[in-house]
Amino acid sequence: MHCSHHHHGHLVFQATWAAIIVASVLVITKTFAWWVSGSLTIQASLLDSLSDLFGSMINFFAVRYSRKPATDDYRFGHGKAEALAGFIQSILIIISTTWMVWHAYQHHEMIKNITHHSLALWVMAFSTALTLGLVLFQIYTIKRTNSIAVKADFLHYQADILSNLAAIVALIALYWFDISWIDIVFGIGIAIFLLIGSWGILKQSSNILMDKELATPVRHDILKNIQSHPKVLEVHDLRTRSTGHQDFIQVHITLDPILSLKDAHIISDEVEVNLKKFYPKSEILIHLDPLGYTSNL
């Protein structure tokens, strides 16, 4: 179990390194492509890659900090660092894409004639292939680790692939069919896509930071799992939350009041072990109540 957790952490670290390297290469190539072509769509794609690079750098440090073990000052660990990074990324994307939509609207009549179409096409094709490789590696990492930080980066680079393809289509449409307005439409369309994606990241990160309960089906499954123990009479006051890669479960169970303290704790341990089978990455806290007891608190 420990080796598996270590392998997952190492895989997440590799994914964050790969994202920074790819984003850096994309920023350089797209800056050059935009400079020689003047395309608003490439500008939109460049802005996306800049936000990806900054977001990947945030993830790089957040992932390492979040994997630090619990300390006396942070008894629940540092897992929320990933959610905080996702929250910051989503805010930055919303700001940058909002500016991009405004820029496209204000300057749609001032777009320069695009030149060096073939060079720009080659650059965007290269960017698409490189990003696709990163996305495939991120998909593999997400399946193995379920890292929220890698998920956030994955959403970013999905949008990057879309923006790359849109840029290629826009350049072809302009060069062969002399359709210039499609460049504006795709630029705004990419921005809208990013806004929708960033809203999803913002919502997911906020849920973790605000200690939102786990999904209702998960809570029902936890209650059903606990109630399956023959010695558990009642289950109440279930509280759950998540830090992204670790869940916390707190619950009260009611037992027969004639049980000894030792027997009651044996039952509690059995309930916890059974829950761990289905939620291995969770920390479980069980409070014992004797049947008929009413607290005055």
N, C-alpha and C positions, 0 to 999 in steps of 0.2 A: 504493500500500500504506500509506504514511504517512498519507495523507488519510483512507483508510478506517478506520485505527486511531484517528485523531483523532475521526472522526465517531462511532465506537462508544463512545469515552470520553465524548463529549458527551451521547450518548443515555443512558448509564448515569447520568450526573450529573442529567439531567432526571428520570429515573425516581426517583432518591433524593429529589429536591426534591418531586416530586409525592406521594410516599409520606408525607413529613412533613406536607404541607399537608392531605392527606386524613385522616390519622390524627388530627391536631389537631382538625379539624372533627368527626370521629366521637366523640372523647373528650368534647367539649362537649355534643353532642346526646344522647349516651347517658347522660351524667351527669344531665342534666335528665330524660330519660325514666325512668331508674331512680328518681330522687327522687320523681317524681309517681306512679309505678306500684308500686314496691316489689317488682318481679319479680326472682326469682333468675336467670332466664334472661337478662334484660337486664343484670343484674349480671355474669354470666359473659361476656356480649358486651362489656361495658364493660371488664372486666379484660383481655380479649383485645385490645381497641383500645389500652389503656394499654401493654401489652407491645409491640404493633405500633409505637406512637409511639416508645417508648424504643429498640426495635430499629432503626427507620428512622433515628433520630438517630445511632446507632452506625454504621449502614451509610453514612450521609452522610459522616462523617469518615473511616471506614475506606476507602471507595472512593477518596477523594481522596488519601489517604496511599499506598494500594496502587499508584496510577498514577504515583507519583514514579519517575524513572529510577534506575538502579543508581548507587551511589556507591562510594567507596573502602572504606567501612565495611560496606556492604551490596551486595556484588558480584553477588548473585543477585536484586537488586531488593527491592521491598517488597510483593510480591503476596500474601504470606500474611496481610497485615492483614485482608483480606476473610474468610479462613477463621477468623481469631481472632475477628472480629466475630460470625460465625455461631455459633461455639462459645459465646460469652458469651450471645448471644440464646437459644440452646437451653437453657442452664442456668437462665436467668431464667424462661423459660416453664415449665419443669418445676417449679420452686419455686412459682410463682404458681398454676399449675393444681392442684398437689397440695394447696395450701391451700384452693383453691376446692372441691375434692371433700370435704375434711374439713369445711368450713363447711356445705356442703349436707347432709351426713350428720348433723351435730350439731344443726342448726337446722331440720330439715324439718318439725317440728311448730310452729315459731314464725313461719312466714311470714305476713306481714301481708296483709290483703285488698288486692288490687290495684285501684287506681282509675285514672280517666282513661285508659280503654282506647284510645279513639280517638286521643288525643294520642300515646300510646306507639306505636300502630300506625303513625301518620304518620311519627314520628321514625325508627322502624326501617325503614320503606319507603324513606325518604330515604337512610338510611345504606347500605342495600343497593344502591340505584342508584348512589350515589357510589363505593362500593367496587368495584362491577362495572366502572365506567369505568376505575378505576385498574388493576384486574386485566387488562383488555384491553390497556392500554398496557404493562403489565409483560410480558405474553405476547409482544408485538411486540418489546420490548427484549431479552428472553431469546433469541428466535430470531435476532436480529441480533448479539448480543454474547456470549451464553453466560455472563453474569456470575453468579458464585456468590452475591454479595450480593443481587442482584435476585431470584435464585431463592429465597433465604431469605425475603425480603419477600413474594414471591409466595405461598409456602406459608402465611405468616401471614394474608394477606388472603383467601386461599381459605377459611381457617377462619373469618374474620370474616364472609364472606358466609353461610356455613353457620349461624353463630350468629345472624345477623340473621334468616334465614328461620325458624330454630327459635323465636326470640323471637316472631315474628309468629304462627306456628302456636299457640304456647302461649297467647298473649293471646286469640286467637280461640276456642280451646278453652275457656278459662276464662269468657269473656264470654257465649258463646252456648250452651255445653253444661255449664258449671259443673264443668269437669274441672280441678282444681287441681294434682293430682299430676304432670301432664305437664310443668309448669314445672320441677319438681325433676329429672325424668328427662332433659329436654333440657339442663338446666344441667350435670348430671354427664356426659352424653353428649358435650357440646362439650368439656369438660375432658379427657375421654379421647382425643378426636380430636386435641386440641392436644398431648397427651403423645406420641401416636404420631408426629405430624408433627415435633415438636421432637427426638425421638429420631433421626429421619432426618437432620435438619440437624446434630445433634451427631456422628453417625457420619461424615457427609461432611466436616465441618470437621476432625474428628480425623484422618481419613485424610490430609488435606492437611498438617496441622501435623506429623504423624508421618512424612511423606515416604513414604507407601504407594505401591507400584508402580502404574503405570497398569493398566487392565483387561487380563486375559490375552489376549483377542482383539486388542487394540491392540498388545501386545508381540509377538504372533505375526506381525501384519501388518508391524511394523517390521523384524523379523528377515527375513521373506520379501522385503521391499523391498530390504534391503541385500544379501541373497544373490543377488538378480537381476542384480547387476553381474557381468559375466563375469570380471573380474580379481580379485574377492574369493574367496579360497579357503575361509576359515572366518569365523564370527562367534561371539563369546563375550563373557561378562561384560557383558551388557546391563543397564543400570540406568536406571530412569525414575522421575520424580516430577512433581508438578504444584503450582503455587501458585494454581490456580483459573482464571486467564485466561492462563497461560503454562506450557508443559510443558518439562521438561529431559530430554534423552536423552544418555546416555553409553554408549559401546560400544567394544569392541576388534574390529578386523578383521585377519585374517591375509592377507599378500600374499606373492608370490614374492620370495625373498631376493635375487635378482639384480637386482631393480629398483633404479634410482637413487633417491635421496632425493626428487628433483624429481618423478619419475614416480609415486612412491608418494603424494606429496601431491596430485598431480593426480587420482589415483583417489579419494583421500579427499574431495577437493572435489566430485567428481562424485557420490559417494554422498550427501554432505550436501545438495547441490542437489536431488537426486531426493527425499530425505526431506522437504525443505522444501516440495515441491509438495503433499504430502499432510498435512503438519503445519506449516503456515506460522507458527503462533504458538509454535513450539518453539525452544529453544536447544540446539544439537547439539555434542557433543564426541566426537571420534573418535580413538582411540589405535591406532597402527599396530604390528603385530607381524610379523616375518619368519617364514616357515614353518620349523618345527623348533626355534624358539627357546624355551627353558625358563627362566623367571625364577627366581632363587634367593631372591626376596623372600617 
